């Protein structure tokens, strides 16, 4: 790239939670900046006065920070600012008149005009266009009003918006870093609104002004914005500015091929945190939605994405969001954690579930690590370890019917109550040796001993390594539970 310093931005509208698509866009901007030694900027595009909320702004901050996408410039959650181009909220920029200067310039140069059409008139125009099988574009009714006509309409109390004059001939052409050359026939474009009746700029106008004044070099965004690009380019040119380089990321679809929605798992980013996903797993997964390395690498070590990201690896076709693959990847990342780190990550979920209150940290760490190979999310952990800390075992009905109703189950439990009661070394190796010797002595298969013991102490047929589990429970609890289980045999 020929720029001295690359500058990219993530510019969300705070009209709801930060969703998967938004986080993926932020991630690709962040990775591009890191790879190219550039600057990653956060800007809040809050010119939708009715729908923008502080709650949504906070959700954007929380989502980005949870994912580890630290921005180099922009507003900070504590109210501070990083960077030399404040303010980074569009509403604040509008309030201090940044956009008005350029609106006035376009009006003075005859490149924009006041439009007095009412909502009812615009709807009539749309209906007429539809009936005549024409695209529902604004026909330019107010484009050539005289000063006298404008004064007359304003005397009637008519409010106006300001529209940008699009050229009606030729083509708007740009070179997209992902899609190559993209062309739009100007006759298919229309005079879009650049200032609302409230005096606030519209999205398309404000982002052009801000991207230029904030010295953005590249605009990386979803391809749902590709139709906005020709109008924005024409505005750059009307103001005598060079437009930045554009790159439009592929859409994200659900497994059924339709646009990603809540039924596919497109909930807020923070919902994934609540569900027990690790941020590093989510980032790894999102990086592969619409991008790949030449060798199709799937898992990345810390810092590796920043080194390997290349925008040339972005694809044009839609990416598919697959919760099953995300779950698999999350499980892989959980398995890579140290027992100490696993407990640290799992602790909020364990505390929320009210499990293991007052339990020694070292013992809890050992218990949590028992089934580390099986966890897919952190939220599963409290339910899988809860039986260690309850006074009474909650028996799975199927386990009782399958194991305790077996012919030798009662004999096996009685035998192990006797053997374990006499055992002084209540550790994994000793517990297993004792159980195997008891099975041999009684003429039973090992499983005829192991299964009743497991169900007696945990209530389940599956779970952690049996003898390590018994060791962590301790002799008193194991004997108490096996005696209580005799009533079910």
N, C-alpha and C positions, 0 to 999 in steps of 0.2 A: 504494500500500500504506500502511496506517495505522501501521506500525511505525516507531519513531524510527530504529532501526538494524537493517538486515536481516542475519541470520546464517544461513548455510547450511553444510552439512557434506558431505564425502565420507567414508564410513565403511566401508571394505572389510574383509573377513575375510581374514587372511593365511594362506590355505590352499592357495595356488598362485600362479602368475604373474598379473600384472595383464594382463587381456585387453581386447579392443576395447570390449566393452560397458561394462566398468568405467571405462575412460578416457573414454568418451563421457559417462557419468554425472558423472564428475569435471569434465569440460569444461563441461557445462551449469550445474552449480552455480557453477563459477568465473565463467562469463560473466554469470550472473544477479547474482552479488555485485558484479562490476565495473560492470555497467550501473546497478545501483541504489545504488552507493556503500556496499555492505555488506561483510561479513567472510566469508571462505572458510576453513573449518576442516577439518583432517584429523584423523580419529579412527580408531584401529585397534581393530576389534572382534574380539578374540582370545580369546573365551570358549569356543571349541571347543578344549579342552585337547589333544585327540589329534591334530588336524590342523594347528593353527597352528604356523608355524615362523618363525625369524628370517630365513631365506633368502627367504621370501615377503614379509616386511616390507621387506627390502632391495629386492626387485623392485618393490614399490609405490613406494618412494622414487625409484628409478632411472627408472621409467616416467613418473612425474609430472614429475620434473626434466627429463628428456629432452624432454618435450612442452611445457615452459615453463609448467606450471601451478603457480605458486608459491603455497603456502598461507600465509594470514595468521596462523593459530594452529595449534598441534599439536606433535607430537614431531618432532625434527629428526634427520637421519641421523647426526650426530656425538654423539647422546645428549642434546643440549640440548632445551629446551622454549621455545616461543613461546606466549604467551597467559596468561590469568588463570584458567583452569578446569582445571588439571592434576589428576591425570594424564590423558593422552589415550590410554592403553591400557586397555581394559576389564578385562583380567586384573589390572592394578595397582589399578584402582578396586575390583574385587571383594575383593582382598587387604586393603584398608584398611577394608572394611565399608560402603562407600557404599550398596550395594544392600540389605544385610541390614536396615538401618533401615526401609526401605519395605516389605520382605517382612513384617517384624514388625508394621508398622502395618496392613497388609492382613489379616494373621492375627487381630490383636486386634480389628479391626472386623468380622470375619466375612465379609470380601470375598475371602478365599483360604483354602485348606484343605490339610492333609497328605493325600497319596494314597499308599497302601501297595501298590498293585497291582503284581504282578511282571510282567516282560516276557512270561512265558508266559500269564498271565491276560489281559493286554492283547491279545495275539495271538488268544486264544480269542474275545474280544469282537469283534475285527475280523472274524474268520471268520464269527461268528454274524450280524453286521450285513450282511456280504456275502451270506450265504445268504438273509437276509430282505429283500434289496434295499433296505437302509437305508444312509445315508452312514456311513462308518466313524469316527464321532465318539465320544469318550469318554462313556459313559452316566452318569457322575456317581456311580459306585459308592461312593466314599469321601466324598462331599460332605457327608453328614450324620452322620458317625461321632461317637459320644459320646466324652468324655474317657476313659472306662473302656475303650471299644473300642480307642481309639488306644493306651492304655497296654498293653493285652493284646497288640496286634500288635507293639509295640516290644519287649515282653518276649520275643517269639518271635524277635527279631533282625531283624525286617523293616526295611528301609531305606525311606525315603519321599522323594518329590518334593513340591513345593508347586505346587498348581494355582490359577489365578485363577477366581473364580466369574463366569461370563458371565451376563448377564440372558437369560432364555429367551423373553421376550415382547417385542413391538415391533420397531423397526428401528434400526439404526445408520446415520445419514446424514451424509455430509460433502460439501463442495463442492470438487472437484478443479480446480486451475487449468487443466488440459488437458482433462479429461473432463466437466467440469460436475458436476451432482449425481449422487452415487453412493450407492446404498442396499443394505444387507444386512439380510435378515431375521434377527433374533437367534436364532430357533429353529434356524437352519442353522449357528450357531457352536457352539463347544464350550469346555469348561473347559481351557484350554491350560496346559501346564507353564511356570511362571515361575522355578522354582529346581530344579536337578538334584540327584541324590543326593549329588554331590560338594560341594554347597553353592554352586556357581557359578550365576549367573543364566543364563537362556536369552536368546537374541538378542532376542526380542520384548519382554521385560521390561527388559533392560539398556538397549536403545536408547531406550525411553520415558523412563527415569530420566535418562539422559545428555542426551538432547535437551532435557529440561526444565531440568536443572541448568546446562547450557551455554547456555541461553537461545536455542535455535534458533527462528527465526521461520517458516522454510519447510523442508519436507522434499521434496527433488527426487530421485526415484529411479526405477528401472525398474518397469514395470507388473507384473513378476513378484512385486512386493511388495504389490500392491493388496489381495490377500486377507488380508495381515497387518494392514491398516489398521483394520478395525472393532475387532479385539481391542485394538490399541494405543490407539485412541480411548477405549474403555471403561476401560482402565487409567488414562489421564489423568483421566477423570471420577471414577473410584473414589478417586483420590488428591486430588481437589479442584482439579485443574489445568486450565487452558485448553489445548487441543491446538493445535499449529502448523498452518499451512496446508500442504496436501499437493498435490503435482504428480507424476503418474506418467507417465514417458516411455514411448513405444511400444517394443516389442521390436525387435531387429535380426534380420532374416532373411537367408538366403543367396539368390542369384538364383533358386533353385528353389522359393522360398516356404517352406522349412522353417527351423526355428530355427538361428541361426548356430552353426556347429561348425568343427572343425579342417579338415574337407574344403573349407570355403568360404574358408579363410584366417584363421580365428579363432585365430591363434597368439598368443603373448604379445606385448605391446607392444614389448619390447626386441628381439624377433625381426625386427620391421619395421625397427628401427634397423640390425640386422645385414644386412638385405636391401638397405640403401641408400636408404631413404625419408627425406625431410627432415621434421623434426618439424612445421614450419609447414604443410607440405602435408597431413600426417596430420590436424592440428588443423582445417584448412580443410575437409577431406573429412568428418571426424566431425561437424562442426557442421551439415552438411547432411543427416545421418542423422536424420530425424525433426523437422527444423526448416527453415524457409525465410523469407526476407524477402518482403514483398509483391510485389516485382518479380522474385523467383526468382534473385537474384544468385548467381553460382557461385564467383567468386574474390574474396578479400578482402585488402586491403592490411594491413600491420601495424597493430594497434590498432583496425581497423575492426569486427571481430567484437564486441569489447567495447562499442563504441558502438551497434551496430545490433541486438544480441541483444534479443529480446522474447519472453518465454515464451508469449505469445499466438500466436506463429508455430509452436509445436510441434504436431505432428499426432497423431491417435489411432491411425491405421493403422500397421502395422509398416513399418519402414524397411528398405531392401534394401542390403546390403553388396556392392559390386561392385568386385572387384579391378582390373578393366580401367579403370574410371573413376578409381580411386585412382592407378593407374599413369600415366594421362594427366595428372592434376592434378600429380603429382610431377614429371613431365617439364616441365610449364609452370613450376613453381617453380624447377627447375634452370636453365631458360633465363633466368630473371630474375637469377641470381647474377652478380656480376662475376667475371672470370677469376681474380682473386686469391682471392675467397671460394670459388669452385668448387674450386680446388686445395686449399684448407684443408679443405673438407668431404670431398674425395676422398682426401686423403693417407692416412688410416688404412687404406682399402681397397687403395691402391697398395702401401703398406708390407707389409700382410698377404700380398699376392700375391707379394711379393719382386720387384716390377718397378721399374725406374728407380733402382736403387741408385747413390748418388753422383752423380746427374744434377743439373746446375745448376738451381736453383729457377726462374729466369726462363725457361729453355728448357722445363722441365717444365710450367710454367704455360701457355706457348704451345701445347704439344702437347695438353695436356688440353682446352684451349678449342677445339681444331680441330673437334671433333664435338659441341660443346655443344648444338646444335639437335636432336641425335638421342637424347641420353641420356634414359632413362626412370628409371633408378635409379643411385645412385653405385656400386653393386657391379659394374655393367657396365663401368665405365671402365678398370680394369686390363687386361681382356681386349681392349679396343678400341685400347689404345695400346701393348700389349706388343711389337708388331713393330718399334717404333722402337728398342728396346733389346736385341734379341737378336743373337747373332753369325750365326746362320743363319736364313733365312726358312723358316717352316713353310707349305708350299703347300697350299691347298685343292684337293682332287682335281678337283672340278668346274671350278674356275677354270683349272687346267692344261689339262683336256680342251677347254674352251670357247675359251680364248684362245691358249694356246701351240701348239695343233695347227692353228690357222688358217694359211692359206697364206703370208701375208706376215709372220708374227710374228717369225721369226728375223731377216729383213731389217730389220724395224723396230727391233729391239733393237740390232743391229749399227750401224745408222745413228745411233741416239741415243747409243750408247757413244762414237762418234766425235765427234758434235756437242757433247755435254755435257762430254766430255773436254777440248775446246778452249775451253769457256766459262769466262770469268773471273768474270762477275757471276752468281753462283749464287743468284738471288732469284726469287721467284714470277713477276713480270712477264717477266723475261728468259727464264726456263725455258719459259714458255708460248709466247712469241714464237718461240723457237728450235724448239720442237716443231712448231708450226704451219708454219713456213717449211720445215722438213725434210719434212713430209708433202706439202706442195705441190710441192717439188722432186722428190720421188720418185714423184709421181703417186698418192699414197695419201690416203684419207680421214683426217681428224684422229683419229677413233676407232681406226683401225688402228695408230696410234702410241701414243695415250693408254692403251689397254687393256693391251697387253703391258708397257708401262712400269709401270703400276700393279701388275699381278700380280707382276712381277719384284721390285719393292721391298717389297711388303707381303704377297704370297701370296694376296691376295683380289681379288675383282672390285668390291667396294664399300669405302667408307671416306671419309676426309676429302677436302677439295679437293686434287686431285692435285698441283698445283704448289707450293702452300703446304706440303704434306707433304714434297715433295722438298727444298724450301728448309730445313726444319727437320731433315731427315735429314743434310744436308750432302753435298758433292760426293763425298768418298771412299766413303762408305757406299753412295750411289746407284750409282756406277760398279761397285763391288765386287759389288753384288747383281745388277745387270743382266748382268754377265759370267757370274756363277754360273748365272743363269737360262737362258743359251744351251743348257745341257745338256738342258733339258726341251723344247726346240723341235724 
